[in-house]
Amino acid sequence: MSALDRQWFFRGFRKQLCNRLGEEKANTIWTDAGLKYDRFLEEKPQLKDHKGAMALPAVALYQALYEQGEDAEKLLNAYGDAMGTRFAQIVHGLTSLPGVSHLLWKHIDHIMDSMSSEKHGYKRRIVSKPPEMYGVDILSCPYHELAKEMDCEHAALCICHMDKAYMTGFRHIRYERSAAVSEGAECCDYRLRFDPDKD
């Protein structure tokens, strides 16, 4: 068993590959990606503690897919979308409990700090604070930076796809993001507003 098999976020990707490419090819890609991922960790053990370490499995999978002639970006992004949709359903269920969305909004600046502050490897610019809107521009993301260092920056896009999908799940909190650093923009422009009419 490789370290890739223990990655909770990407575990379901193997099944998706089997459905799309057939079991034999999917297993070849998964095994190759697992070897690549193990090699990353063996050659640079400090990467285990990198703030963007979640991007490492994506890089390994991207490289393995590319070498097998597959559209790595399309397959990984589709998986990110699917995972984001699953998380959005969970988030929607939780924020449908009475008072939860109001409580989240009351503490939204602290919650966003805990998810994307500089101590987590991000560089950001706060644009506005509640009550009207919480706005933050993410100028640099550790997932994208690590993937870029490994000459595979598009591998991190699947994480952006997951993020964009799951953030729509919050009840009463409207989310917008029109750009992403990983897509070549200057920043990821997160804008959150409380909206009592949003289901």
N, C-alpha and C positions, 0 to 999 in steps of 0.2 A: 504494500500500500504506500502510495506516495503522499507527500504533504498536501497535494492538490485534492485528494480524496477527503481530507479533513476540513476543507474550506466550505463552511456552511453556505455562504452566498452563492458559490458557483457549483455546488453539488448537483443541482437540478439541470445544469447545462448539459451534462452527459446524456440525460434522457432526451432533451430537446435535439441534440445531435443525432441520436439513434433514430428519432422520428423523422428527421429531415434527410439524413445521409445514409441511413442503414447502419445496422449494428457493427458490422466489420470495420467500416471506415471510421465510424464514430469512436470505436475502441482504439483504433490506431492513433487518431488525433489526441484522444484523452491520455493515452499512455505516453505519447511524445511530449505533450504539454506537461504531464507530471514529471517527466525526467528533466525538462527545462526548468520547471519551478524548483525542483530539488537542487539543481545545479546553481540556480541563482542564490539560494539560501546557503549552500555549501561554500561557494566562492566568496560571498559577501555576507557573512552572518549578521552584520550590523543592519542589513535590510529588514530583518525581522522586527526591529524596533523603529523603523522609519514611519513617520506619521502617515505616509501614503502607501503603506505595505499592502493594503487591499487591492492596489493596482497590479501587484506582482502576478497573481494568477491570471488576470486579464491579459497581461503581456505574454505570458507563457502560452495561453490559449490562442491569442492572436497570431503569434509566430507559427504555432503548429498548424493552425487553419490555413494560413497563407502558404506555407510550404506544401500543403496538400491541394493547392489550387482553389481553395474556397474563399468566398467573400467574407473575410474575418470580421470586418466592421459591421456589415449588415447582420450577420448571425449573432454577434455579441450585443449589438444595440437592441435587436429584437428580444433577446433574453433580458436585458436591462428593463425594457418596457414591460415585459411580462411580470418580472419580479416587482417592479414599481406598482403595477396594478394590484398585485396581491397585497402589498404593504398598504396601499391606499384603502383597500377594503377593511383591513384591520384597524387602521387609523380612524376611518369613518365610524366603525363600530364603537371604538373607545370614546370618540368625541361626541357620540350621540347620547352618551350617558348624561343625565341632568347635571348642568353646571360645569362640566369638564371643559368645554370650549371657552367659556368665560374665564375659567381659571387659567387656561393656557394663555389666553390673550393678555391677561393681567401680568403674566410673567414672561411674555414672549421675548423680551430683550435678553433676559437671563438664559432662557432656553437656547436662543440662537447663539449666545456667547459660548454655551457649553458644547455646541455642535461645530462652530466655525470660528473660534477665536485664534489668535496668533499662537497661543500655547499648543494648539492642535496642528500647527504648521500652515495656517492660512495667513494671507495678507488681505486686509479688507479696509473698506471705507464706509463708515456709517453715514447714511444719507438722511434718514429721518427716524424719529422714535414715536411710539404711540402717544396719544390715543388715535390719531388719524391714520398713521401708517408706520409700519416698521420697514425701513428700506436699508439694504446693505449691498454694496458692490464688493464681490469677492474678486480681488485683483490677482491672486495667485492661490492655487489649490495644490495640496501635497500629492494627491493622486495623479493629477496631470503632470506635475513637475517630475515625479519619479518615472512615469511612463516616458516622458520626453527625454530624461537622462538616459533611458535605455533604448533610445531611437525608435520608440513605438508609441508615440503620443496618442494616436487614435484609439489605442486599446482602452484608455480611460473613459472614452465616450459612453461606454455601457453603464458606468456608474452615474454619469450625468443623466442618462435616460431614465435610470431607476429613480433618481432623485426628483426629476421633473414630474414623473408619474405619481409617485407616492405623496408628494406635497399637495396634490389636488384633493386628497382624501379628507382633509380636515373639515369638519362641519363648522359653519359660521366663520371660517377664516379663509378669505379669498387669497389665492397665491398667483403671482405672475412672475415669469422669467422669460425675457425675450432674447437673451444672448448668453453665451458661455465662453470662458477662456479656452476650453478645450476645442471650441469650434473656430478659434482665431479672433474672438472678440477681445476688447480691452478688459472686460470684466464679466462676471456672472451677476446679473442685476436682479437680485431678489427683492420683491415687493409683496408685503403681506398687509391685508386690511381686514378688520373685523366687519363681517356682514351678516347680520341676524337672519337675513332671508336665504343665505346659501345653505342648502341641505347637504 
